[in-house]
């Protein structure tokens, strides 16, 4: 096998790898966008909110700090 054939074979392998990586990246991006839409929609359901977002459990709990001067009583 001469050098030109080796280069041609490496280019074909690189193109194949590039196509497979592109497909995988596209599938992963679509999955992540779908998951984002699903979880954002699930946050609108009151009963699912505590399971999805631990921050929601803290909503409405007043903070009592004596050293904070910019809080209004």
Beta strands, then each sheet from edge to edge (+ up, - down):
end
